[in-house]
């Protein structure tokens, strides 16, 4: 781990988040509970402090699920909003998710969750996981409800993402939920798994692109060096053809894609089927000239198997190697 990342991990381990349980009382009424509290964490540039481990969590995005599952605290989530594709989860996690009441899965045309502040506040949460357009940190702060967002989804993003960010975030949740021992054990397993998978990717370097086409027609997006796609492709033994773009995600034309002509294309989607997202690419006029299309080297992949950095990103790496590893 680099010096910069070690420093980041150390800073994150200092964790603290204000407001656990503040929906039901004032700051003065909150007793500090447990030897490990209070705990403060920096999240999206804001300091948040917890006086005790959260016990009533509302989850508005699926990205936190694999972390909470690793720590064994999914039972602390009392309501959820958004979509939770079955393909992400093992049977045990799926059963736990189905026991959590769903508030809404309604989204706008851009796939963003539509939910009111009142619906969330009625659940009396001591933590909200995931920010949506009309429910941000400031909005919830007025109701004294803290919020945590995945760092990659913050406005500033992660400048140099990697699998160590998975470990850092896991340990952050471990501190917040008073599960540091469990977080350390899971982190060691993740580090060992990534090292094992990366070792199998040795060989001739090939090129790849990670895209997010608009199903039904529209803009195609590509992922650059500030996305988790970058370290994931590197670990799989690929050169990201858009790795020179110091951005997380950006619009890309078919002409530019043809010019870079990657050997492999990974198509991300959060809605629709694998066939739908593949069609979104192959329907583009001229896409048949792409080497990846001609050689049947196009792989649909659900979004959270790449972004944001989470244990699912490790499974995504494994899936990419299962699909393309033997042919190198």
MOTAMO-V852576 format. One line per field, one symbol per residue. burial: I if it has 16 or more other C-alpha atoms within 10 Angstrom, else O. A space follows every 10 residues. Layout:
# MOTAMO-V852576
burial=???
This chain:
# MOTAMO-V852576
burial=OOOOIOOOIO OIIOIIIIII IIIOOOOOOI OOOOOOIIII IIIIOOOIII IIIIIIIIII IIIIIIIIII IOIIOIIIII IIIIOOOIIO OOIOOOIOOI OIIIIOOOOO OOIIIOOOOI IOOIIIIIII IOOOIIIOOI IOOIIIIIII IIIOOOIIOI IIIIIIIIII IIIIIIIIII OOIIOIIOOI OOOIOOIIOO IOOOOIIIII IIIIIOOOOI IIIIIIIIII IIIIIIIIII IIIOOOIIIO OIOIOOIOOO IIIIIIIIIO OOOIOIIIOI IOOOOOIOOI IIIOOOIIII IIIIIIIIII IIIIIIIIII IOOIIOOO
